[in-house]
Every structure is written in C-alpha cells, then in structure tokens.
Amino acid sequence: MDINVKDLISEVYKRPVLWDRTSTKYRDRKQVEKNWSEIEETLETPKDCLKKKWKNTRDQFRNECKKMPGAKSGEYGNLEKHYKKYTSWPHFKSLLFLTSQMKSRSSLANIESSSSKFASELSLDEESLDEILFENVQELRDSEEKKIAKLNVSDELLAIEQQKEALIEKKVNTQKDRDDDEAFFDSLLPYMRKMEMMEKLRCRMEIQQIIYSFFVGKGSAPPHI
C-alpha cells in the first residue's frame, strides 16, 4: 500500500504519545491505539500498515544518523545545518525531532562487556526492543485485569443466585403459612381478573349474598361484609 511518508511523519509528530518517551502517556496502550486510530482516519489507511511504515521510517532515520559525526557518542551536533553533507534521504530533516529520543551508545558499554550479542541488538534497534517489552508488560496487565473482571462477574452471579434462593424460600414459607381458605380464594383470582368490571361487581355481590344466606340459615349473625 502506497503511504505518503511526509504526511505520516507530520501526523506522528503531532502526537508525542507515539514517539516521546518523556510523555506521561507514552506507555498508555489505550492512548497509543487511540492516536493511531486518529491517524488511520486522517490518512484513510489501516493503522497496522501505518505502524509498519512508521517503524521502517524510524529505523531508516536511525541508520542515516549512524553516518553522522559523533553518532557513536550520541552527539549529533548541528544536524539541521550540516546533515546534507552525510545523507540524501529526503525525510531526514523532518525526523530530526527523534534525535532527542536516541540514547548515547556510550551508555551501553557496561552491557556490552557482559552480553555483547544483546548489546549489539539493543544498539541497532533499541526502541523496537523497548516497544516489545512494553507490549509484553501490557499483555500481562490486560490478562490480570481480565482475571479480576471474571472474578467480579462470578461474585455478582453468585450474589444473584443467593438472592433468588432467598426469594424462593420466602415464597415457600409464605405459602406454608396460608390456610385452605386463602388458597381457595387465591385460586379464583385468575378468573376474576378475566371479567369485565360490571361482571366482576356482580360476581362479588353474589358471593357476598351466598355467604350472608349461609349465616342467616344457621340462625347466626354474619360477619361484616
């Protein structure tokens, strides 16, 4: 996919979170992805392609810097004025802001004495290794967060089940406390609710009349109806 490198550099430069290690959000994975998504939308190019192109561009800049006087000691001098003497790469000047992120090779001396192979890899692509370490740490952190979230969900489900059991037990106990008369009249409720208002009133009146007649027939005063 053809990507305009000049536009890509410009968009990345606007977002220090993608290149400035001193940024408080440099290691914030969500912020990093958010900014790449913004560039993806601006340049209308998949961010995976943009990331790969940016890495290759940054690595090319690093290689071009090796040609400069003082590169081994990490001192690049006035590159903005003199870089044309050492490189013809058209994007070099646009990437000069990255020199502030490039560590001095002299700081790797102690590492080279104990592990020359690792130090060599580190000096060639230090930022790439740093990103790999960052991604591994983020993956571990995300994994732990998922475990915690899973435990929280399990706790919530357990609490719901306990509440359901408590309600069922309460309902069973309530049903046990009812007598046969309550159960009988409860059984009539579904039919009463299907009646129209006038039918319901007539039914109530007839029930009251039946109860009244029952007590009168026995020669006793009916309860207040």
Secondary structure as a PSIPRED ss2 file (coil, helix, strand):
# PSIPRED VFORMAT (PSIPRED V4.0)

   1 M C   1.000  0.000  0.000
   2 D C   1.000  0.000  0.000
   3 I C   1.000  0.000  0.000
   4 N C   1.000  0.000  0.000
   5 V H   0.000  1.000  0.000
   6 K H   0.000  1.000  0.000
   7 D H   0.000  1.000  0.000
   8 L H   0.000  1.000  0.000
   9 I H   0.000  1.000  0.000
  10 S H   0.000  1.000  0.000
  11 E H   0.000  1.000  0.000
  12 V H   0.000  1.000  0.000
  13 Y H   0.000  1.000  0.000
  14 K C   1.000  0.000  0.000
  15 R C   1.000  0.000  0.000
  16 P H   0.000  1.000  0.000
  17 V H   0.000  1.000  0.000
  18 L H   0.000  1.000  0.000
  19 W C   1.000  0.000  0.000
  20 D C   1.000  0.000  0.000
  21 R C   1.000  0.000  0.000
  22 T C   1.000  0.000  0.000
  23 S C   1.000  0.000  0.000
  24 T C   1.000  0.000  0.000
  25 K C   1.000  0.000  0.000
  26 Y C   1.000  0.000  0.000
  27 R C   1.000  0.000  0.000
  28 D C   1.000  0.000  0.000
  29 R H   0.000  1.000  0.000
  30 K H   0.000  1.000  0.000
  31 Q H   0.000  1.000  0.000
  32 V H   0.000  1.000  0.000
  33 E H   0.000  1.000  0.000
  34 K H   0.000  1.000  0.000
  35 N H   0.000  1.000  0.000
  36 W H   0.000  1.000  0.000
  37 S H   0.000  1.000  0.000
  38 E H   0.000  1.000  0.000
  39 I H   0.000  1.000  0.000
  40 E H   0.000  1.000  0.000
  41 E H   0.000  1.000  0.000
  42 T H   0.000  1.000  0.000
  43 L H   0.000  1.000  0.000
  44 E C   1.000  0.000  0.000
  45 T C   1.000  0.000  0.000
  46 P C   1.000  0.000  0.000
  47 K H   0.000  1.000  0.000
  48 D H   0.000  1.000  0.000
  49 C H   0.000  1.000  0.000
  50 L H   0.000  1.000  0.000
  51 K H   0.000  1.000  0.000
  52 K H   0.000  1.000  0.000
  53 K H   0.000  1.000  0.000
  54 W H   0.000  1.000  0.000
  55 K H   0.000  1.000  0.000
  56 N H   0.000  1.000  0.000
  57 T H   0.000  1.000  0.000
  58 R H   0.000  1.000  0.000
  59 D H   0.000  1.000  0.000
  60 Q H   0.000  1.000  0.000
  61 F H   0.000  1.000  0.000
  62 R H   0.000  1.000  0.000
  63 N H   0.000  1.000  0.000
  64 E H   0.000  1.000  0.000
  65 C H   0.000  1.000  0.000
  66 K C   1.000  0.000  0.000
  67 K C   1.000  0.000  0.000
  68 M C   1.000  0.000  0.000
  69 P C   1.000  0.000  0.000
  70 G C   1.000  0.000  0.000
  71 A C   1.000  0.000  0.000
  72 K C   1.000  0.000  0.000
  73 S C   1.000  0.000  0.000
  74 G C   1.000  0.000  0.000
  75 E C   1.000  0.000  0.000
  76 Y C   1.000  0.000  0.000
  77 G C   1.000  0.000  0.000
  78 N C   1.000  0.000  0.000
  79 L H   0.000  1.000  0.000
  80 E H   0.000  1.000  0.000
  81 K H   0.000  1.000  0.000
  82 H H   0.000  1.000  0.000
  83 Y H   0.000  1.000  0.000
  84 K H   0.000  1.000  0.000
  85 K H   0.000  1.000  0.000
  86 Y C   1.000  0.000  0.000
  87 T C   1.000  0.000  0.000
  88 S C   1.000  0.000  0.000
  89 W C   1.000  0.000  0.000
  90 P C   1.000  0.000  0.000
  91 H C   1.000  0.000  0.000
  92 F C   1.000  0.000  0.000
  93 K H   0.000  1.000  0.000
  94 S H   0.000  1.000  0.000
  95 L H   0.000  1.000  0.000
  96 L H   0.000  1.000  0.000
  97 F H   0.000  1.000  0.000
  98 L H   0.000  1.000  0.000
  99 T H   0.000  1.000  0.000
 100 S H   0.000  1.000  0.000
 101 Q H   0.000  1.000  0.000
 102 M C   1.000  0.000  0.000
 103 K C   1.000  0.000  0.000
 104 S C   1.000  0.000  0.000
 105 R H   0.000  1.000  0.000
 106 S H   0.000  1.000  0.000
 107 S H   0.000  1.000  0.000
 108 L H   0.000  1.000  0.000
 109 A H   0.000  1.000  0.000
 110 N H   0.000  1.000  0.000
 111 I H   0.000  1.000  0.000
 112 E H   0.000  1.000  0.000
 113 S H   0.000  1.000  0.000
 114 S H   0.000  1.000  0.000
 115 S C   1.000  0.000  0.000
 116 S H   0.000  1.000  0.000
 117 K H   0.000  1.000  0.000
 118 F H   0.000  1.000  0.000
 119 A H   0.000  1.000  0.000
 120 S H   0.000  1.000  0.000
 121 E H   0.000  1.000  0.000
 122 L H   0.000  1.000  0.000
 123 S H   0.000  1.000  0.000
 124 L H   0.000  1.000  0.000
 125 D C   1.000  0.000  0.000
 126 E H   0.000  1.000  0.000
 127 E H   0.000  1.000  0.000
 128 S H   0.000  1.000  0.000
 129 L H   0.000  1.000  0.000
 130 D H   0.000  1.000  0.000
 131 E H   0.000  1.000  0.000
 132 I H   0.000  1.000  0.000
 133 L H   0.000  1.000  0.000
 134 F H   0.000  1.000  0.000
 135 E H   0.000  1.000  0.000
 136 N H   0.000  1.000  0.000
 137 V H   0.000  1.000  0.000
 138 Q H   0.000  1.000  0.000
 139 E H   0.000  1.000  0.000
 140 L H   0.000  1.000  0.000
 141 R H   0.000  1.000  0.000
 142 D H   0.000  1.000  0.000
 143 S H   0.000  1.000  0.000
 144 E H   0.000  1.000  0.000
 145 E H   0.000  1.000  0.000
 146 K H   0.000  1.000  0.000
 147 K H   0.000  1.000  0.000
 148 I H   0.000  1.000  0.000
 149 A H   0.000  1.000  0.000
 150 K H   0.000  1.000  0.000
 151 L H   0.000  1.000  0.000
 152 N H   0.000  1.000  0.000
 153 V H   0.000  1.000  0.000
 154 S H   0.000  1.000  0.000
 155 D H   0.000  1.000  0.000
 156 E H   0.000  1.000  0.000
 157 L H   0.000  1.000  0.000
 158 L H   0.000  1.000  0.000
 159 A H   0.000  1.000  0.000
 160 I H   0.000  1.000  0.000
 161 E H   0.000  1.000  0.000
 162 Q H   0.000  1.000  0.000
 163 Q H   0.000  1.000  0.000
 164 K H   0.000  1.000  0.000
 165 E H   0.000  1.000  0.000
 166 A H   0.000  1.000  0.000
 167 L H   0.000  1.000  0.000
 168 I H   0.000  1.000  0.000
 169 E H   0.000  1.000  0.000
 170 K H   0.000  1.000  0.000
 171 K H   0.000  1.000  0.000
 172 V H   0.000  1.000  0.000
 173 N H   0.000  1.000  0.000
 174 T H   0.000  1.000  0.000
 175 Q H   0.000  1.000  0.000
 176 K H   0.000  1.000  0.000
 177 D H   0.000  1.000  0.000
 178 R C   1.000  0.000  0.000
 179 D C   1.000  0.000  0.000
 180 D H   0.000  1.000  0.000
 181 D H   0.000  1.000  0.000
 182 E H   0.000  1.000  0.000
 183 A H   0.000  1.000  0.000
 184 F H   0.000  1.000  0.000
 185 F H   0.000  1.000  0.000
 186 D H   0.000  1.000  0.000
 187 S H   0.000  1.000  0.000
 188 L H   0.000  1.000  0.000
 189 L H   0.000  1.000  0.000
 190 P H   0.000  1.000  0.000
 191 Y H   0.000  1.000  0.000
 192 M H   0.000  1.000  0.000
 193 R H   0.000  1.000  0.000
 194 K C   1.000  0.000  0.000
 195 M C   1.000  0.000  0.000
 196 E C   1.000  0.000  0.000
 197 M H   0.000  1.000  0.000
 198 M H   0.000  1.000  0.000
 199 E H   0.000  1.000  0.000
 200 K H   0.000  1.000  0.000
 201 L H   0.000  1.000  0.000
 202 R H   0.000  1.000  0.000
 203 C H   0.000  1.000  0.000
 204 R H   0.000  1.000  0.000
 205 M H   0.000  1.000  0.000
 206 E H   0.000  1.000  0.000
 207 I H   0.000  1.000  0.000
 208 Q H   0.000  1.000  0.000
 209 Q H   0.000  1.000  0.000
 210 I H   0.000  1.000  0.000
 211 I H   0.000  1.000  0.000
 212 Y H   0.000  1.000  0.000
 213 S H   0.000  1.000  0.000
 214 F H   0.000  1.000  0.000
 215 F H   0.000  1.000  0.000
 216 V H   0.000  1.000  0.000
 217 G H   0.000  1.000  0.000
 218 K C   1.000  0.000  0.000
 219 G C   1.000  0.000  0.000
 220 S C   1.000  0.000  0.000
 221 A C   1.000  0.000  0.000
 222 P C   1.000  0.000  0.000
 223 P C   1.000  0.000  0.000
 224 H C   1.000  0.000  0.000
 225 I C   1.000  0.000  0.000
